[in-house]
Amino acid sequence: QVQLVESGGGLVQAGGSLRLSCAASGRTFGTYAMGWFRQAPGKEREFVAGISWSGGTIYYADSVKGRFTISRDNAKNTVYLQMNSLNAEDTAVYYCAADIDYPRVVPTSEWEYDYWGQGTQVTVSS
């Protein structure tokens, strides 16, 4: 079993910043990618950012390029999402995910990830 726990969400004004963290525990070994997804009210869960095991390959959704930065610290089993210049359209529940059982370099689809956190709410006020 693998457990992922997100933290760092909250309420922020437009233009502000937040840093999300996701700590992994359990049977995590080998090389695996991590990603962030989000789900806004009334919308499907969408890919936000993904990062390979080494950090050498990173993908971002077009909607967050230039504003969000994904990083990871494998010694701490933690992946981060630094979110800058937040706007109301960023309001969503943010989930971290791990592709452990059937590893790809950097998956971008929800079905490609095996484990999910419980989500952390990010609310951006205008």
C-alpha positions as CSV (number, residue, x, y, z in Angstrom):
1,Q,0.0,0.0,0.0
2,V,1.1,3.5,-0.8
3,Q,-0.3,6.6,0.9
4,L,-0.1,10.1,-0.4
5,V,-1.0,13.1,1.7
6,E,-1.3,16.6,0.3
7,S,-1.0,19.8,2.3
8,G,-0.6,23.5,1.8
9,G,-3.9,24.4,0.3
10,G,-6.0,27.3,1.6
11,L,-7.6,30.6,0.7
12,V,-5.6,33.2,-1.2
13,Q,-6.3,36.4,-3.0
14,A,-5.8,36.7,-6.8
15,G,-2.2,37.3,-7.6
16,G,-1.0,35.4,-4.5
17,S,1.0,32.3,-4.1
18,L,0.8,28.9,-2.4
19,R,3.1,25.9,-2.2
20,L,1.5,22.5,-2.1
21,S,3.3,19.5,-0.7
22,C,2.6,15.8,-1.1
23,A,4.3,13.3,1.2
24,A,4.4,9.6,0.1
25,S,4.8,6.7,2.4
26,G,4.4,2.9,2.2
27,R,5.9,0.6,-0.4
28,T,7.5,3.1,-2.7
29,F,10.6,1.9,-4.4
30,G,12.1,2.0,-7.9
31,T,11.8,4.9,-10.3
32,Y,8.4,6.5,-10.6
33,A,6.8,9.7,-11.7
34,M,4.7,12.0,-9.6
35,G,2.0,14.4,-10.8
36,W,-0.5,17.0,-9.7
37,F,-4.1,17.1,-10.9
38,R,-7.0,19.4,-10.0
39,Q,-10.7,19.3,-10.1
40,A,-12.8,22.5,-10.1
41,P,-16.5,22.4,-9.3
42,G,-18.5,21.0,-12.2
43,K,-15.4,20.0,-14.2
44,E,-13.4,16.9,-14.9
45,R,-10.2,16.2,-13.1
46,E,-7.4,17.7,-15.2
47,F,-3.6,17.3,-15.4
48,V,-1.6,20.1,-14.0
49,A,2.0,19.1,-13.8
50,G,4.1,15.9,-13.8
51,I,7.7,15.2,-13.0
52,S,10.0,12.2,-13.6
53,W,11.9,10.3,-10.9
54,S,15.1,12.3,-11.5
55,G,13.3,15.5,-12.1
56,G,14.8,15.7,-15.6
57,T,11.5,15.5,-17.4
58,I,8.7,17.9,-16.5
59,Y,5.4,18.6,-18.2
60,Y,2.9,21.4,-17.4
61,A,-0.6,22.0,-18.6
62,D,-0.8,25.1,-20.8
63,S,-3.0,26.8,-18.3
64,V,-0.3,26.9,-15.7
65,K,2.9,27.2,-17.7
66,G,5.0,30.1,-16.4
67,R,3.1,30.3,-13.1
68,F,3.4,26.9,-11.5
69,T,6.6,24.9,-10.7
70,I,6.7,21.2,-9.8
71,S,9.7,19.8,-8.0
72,R,10.5,16.7,-5.9
73,D,12.8,15.7,-3.1
74,N,13.2,11.9,-3.2
75,A,15.1,11.8,0.0
76,K,12.0,13.2,1.7
77,N,9.5,11.3,-0.5
78,T,7.9,14.5,-1.3
79,V,6.7,16.4,-4.4
80,Y,5.9,20.1,-4.4
81,L,3.8,22.4,-6.5
82,Q,4.7,26.1,-6.2
83,M,1.8,28.1,-7.5
84,N,2.3,31.8,-8.3
85,S,0.1,34.5,-9.9
86,L,-3.0,32.6,-8.8
87,N,-6.3,33.5,-10.3
88,A,-9.9,32.5,-9.7
89,E,-9.7,29.9,-12.5
90,D,-7.1,28.0,-10.3
91,T,-9.7,27.4,-7.6
92,A,-10.0,23.6,-7.3
93,V,-9.2,20.6,-5.2
94,Y,-5.6,19.6,-6.0
95,Y,-4.6,16.0,-5.9
96,C,-1.1,14.5,-6.1
97,A,-0.6,11.1,-7.7
98,A,2.1,8.5,-8.2
99,D,2.7,6.2,-11.1
100,I,4.3,3.3,-9.2
101,D,2.8,0.0,-10.4
102,Y,3.3,0.5,-14.2
103,P,5.9,3.2,-14.4
104,R,6.0,5.7,-17.3
105,V,8.4,8.6,-17.5
106,V,5.8,11.3,-17.0
107,P,2.2,10.3,-17.4
108,T,-0.3,13.1,-18.2
109,S,-3.6,11.1,-18.0
110,E,-5.5,10.3,-14.9
111,W,-5.8,6.6,-15.7
112,E,-2.0,6.3,-15.9
113,Y,-1.5,6.9,-12.2
114,D,-2.0,4.3,-9.5
115,Y,-2.1,6.1,-6.2
116,W,-3.9,9.3,-5.2
117,G,-3.9,11.7,-2.3
118,Q,-7.1,12.8,-0.6
119,G,-6.8,16.3,-2.1
120,T,-6.3,19.8,-0.7
121,Q,-8.6,22.7,-1.4
122,V,-7.2,25.8,-3.1
123,T,-9.6,28.8,-3.2
124,V,-8.6,32.0,-5.0
125,S,-10.7,35.0,-4.3
126,S,-11.0,37.9,-6.8
